[in-house]
Amino acid sequence: MRMLLVLILLPGLWAQPAGSPAKPLTDQKPVVRQAEISVHGRPLKYQSTTGMMPLKTETGEIEAQLFYVAYTVEGPNRPLTICFNGGPGAGSLWLHLGAIGPQRAAMNDDGSLPPAPYKMEPNESTWLEKSDLVFVDPVGTGFSRARNTETARKYFGVRGDIESVGTFIRNYLNQNKRWQSPLYIAGESYGTTRAAGLSQWLVDHGIALNGVMLISTIMNFQTVRFQRGNDLAYAMHLPTYTAIAWYHKKLPADLQKDLRKAVDESRKFASGDYQLLLYKGDTLTTEERKRGVDQLARLTGLSRDFLDRSDLRVEIQRFTKELLRDRGLTVGRLDGRLTGHEGSATSETPSFDPSLTAIRPPYTAIMNQYALKQLGWEDEKEYFALGGGITAPWDWGITQNGGQGYADTSENLRAAMQRNPHMKVFIASGYYDLATPLHAVEYTVSHMGLSPALRKNLHWADYEAGHMMYIHVPSLKKLKNDIDRFYDDSRK
């Protein structure tokens, strides 16, 4: 994969921003505000606390500061949920202003781009009804910064990122005397990679979680990397190709009758005969190749000629360009429901992702306005929503085979579940998400080696939307209902 998994691997992610922080990092006093929204006709009063959490050396020098926004409601021993997005390089504004916080950026009901100027509205699906919330931006995202470029490298990697957010959580519990609160973490996209790693880091530091919410999950990166010698990724994406083809009415009549039946047929082929065909490589017989092409054409809506020329292997960018080429459209990678007009009818890959361009302007504008006007936070720095703040290549912790290994934090999640058998895990997937395809997380979890007793702690939910399923209003409401049940179940 060459782009961002929330957004995994955005173009220009490693670009050097202009300079390091101009001023030395110093302690800053949080800003506290009182607010109220109406949720289904009932008032919900809450307090927002916006601030910078310093990460200090043993000598007390500030190495980095993590920007956070906390929402708390009066009540005895309320749960506490720490929330973050992914990237690496994404600020927490997406979950904050899309799904979980008390306010949300208004989108069209299907999640497509509304006209500017963009608006904010009360979020009746906020998780604040069930839990206090803390949204944190890791180093290099949002307003969070390290003291200099050299220090920042310490945090730009799988391990350093996990340790810094784990330290933030421990410090927040200390400063706010929340050690007795039921504790949860919620991550999206690469944030699920972080959450899986954090689940073990926290329990190994004496902090047991009641639950982990994984939204658009990626833990084992082998499942999504299109690299020579790794055929697994092609099989993992196939059910999502089928779902997107179904949405755009490109499948045969019998498959168009029911989305779930179409995806189930695709799952069966992807996990069986398709992997055997890919396994045979150049030794496929002519008849085997024809059967494979015919079945892939049935399940993807792509032409037999295209599939044959692709050697039965279709990468994401070629799929999103090819599916609606006859209509002059490309489909979204983050959300295959959304389409965009392409300038070139002959190129092999799209020039942009229409599902990414739909979300970036509204969320960026609303976050900056909201921080200033409602939260009372004034900051001269740019708020890094996606990329821009990561000033060195991400350290994936991979050295074998010339860098062709794959990061994987599913082992951390397995270890955490074994150490803390009371911890529940919620896994949310969008049918039309090509960044973190639903079959990939199903494969990853089924290969974690969990006992039957621990598998009962897994809660699964699918949505007829994309990577950020909550931009689709019906899915936003379903997510809230599913999460409410998860909170209740995880405390039994």
Beta strands, then each sheet from edge to edge (+ up, - down):
strand 1: 31-39
strand 2: 42-56
strand 3: 62-72
strand 4: 80-84
strand 5: 103-105
strand 6: 120-122
strand 7: 132-136
strand 8: 145-146
strand 9: 183-189
strand 10: 211-217
strand 11: 329-331
strand 12: 339-341
strand 13: 424-430
strand 14: 458-463
sheet 1: 1+ 2- 3+ 7- 4- 9- 10- 13- 14-
sheet 2: 1+ 2- 3+ 8-
sheet 3: 5+ 6-
sheet 4: 11+ 12-
end
